[in-house]
Amino acid sequence: MSSSSSPVKSIDVRGLYCPEPVFRTKIEMERLSIGDTLKVVADDPESEEDISRWAKRNGHELLSINKNQNDLEFLIRKGK
């Protein structure tokens, strides 16, 4: 089990809009082990709130959100 903040997996959900980025994030998180980190790249402005809320509600740790032009990069550590 990895406990670092280096992502074990990355997904690119650019071009997808609510609820698809959250849905795809959920699917990938289910495949990871507790403590693993997922990187998600999105360009839907609603994703910032949607993914942040989803992560907290599901017991995951949102390590960071970085904005790079139109892209949002999330690092999420699986909690349970």
C-alpha positions in Angstrom: 0.0 0.0 0.0 1.3 3.4 -1.0 0.9 6.3 1.4 2.8 9.0 -0.5 1.1 11.8 -2.4 2.5 10.6 -5.7 -0.5 9.5 -7.8 -0.8 5.8 -8.3 -3.2 6.5 -11.2 -4.2 9.5 -13.3 -7.4 10.1 -15.2 -8.2 12.8 -17.7 -11.8 13.9 -17.7 -11.4 17.0 -19.8 -14.3 17.6 -22.1 -16.7 15.8 -19.8 -19.4 17.7 -17.8 -21.4 17.0 -14.6 -21.9 14.3 -13.5 -19.4 12.4 -15.6 -16.1 13.7 -13.9 -17.4 12.7 -10.5 -18.7 9.4 -11.8 -15.3 8.5 -13.4 -13.4 9.6 -10.3 -15.6 7.3 -8.2 -14.9 4.3 -10.4 -11.2 4.9 -10.3 -11.1 5.4 -6.6 -12.9 2.1 -6.1 -10.0 0.4 -7.9 -7.4 1.8 -5.6 -6.2 0.6 -2.2 -6.6 2.7 0.9 -3.9 5.3 1.1 -3.3 5.4 -2.7 -3.6 8.7 -4.5 -5.5 9.5 -7.7 -4.8 12.5 -9.9 -7.8 13.8 -11.8 -7.5 16.5 -14.6 -10.8 18.2 -15.4 -11.8 21.3 -17.3 -15.5 21.6 -16.2 -15.6 24.6 -13.8 -18.2 22.8 -11.7 -15.7 20.0 -11.1 -13.9 22.0 -8.4 -17.0 22.0 -6.1 -18.4 18.7 -7.3 -15.3 16.6 -6.8 -14.2 18.3 -3.6 -17.7 17.7 -2.1 -17.8 14.1 -3.3 -14.3 13.3 -1.9 -15.2 14.7 1.6 -18.6 13.0 1.6 -17.0 9.7 0.8 -14.1 9.8 3.4 -11.3 10.6 1.0 -8.6 13.3 1.5 -8.4 16.1 -1.1 -4.6 16.8 -1.0 -4.6 19.6 -3.5 -6.4 21.4 -6.3 -4.2 23.2 -8.8 -5.5 25.5 -11.5 -3.5 25.6 -14.7 -5.2 27.8 -17.3 -8.6 26.1 -17.9 -7.6 22.8 -16.3 -8.1 21.7 -12.7 -5.8 19.1 -11.3 -7.0 17.2 -8.2 -4.9 14.9 -6.0 -7.2 12.7 -3.9 -6.0 10.1 -1.3 -8.3 7.2 -0.8 -9.6 7.1 2.7 -11.9 4.1 3.0 
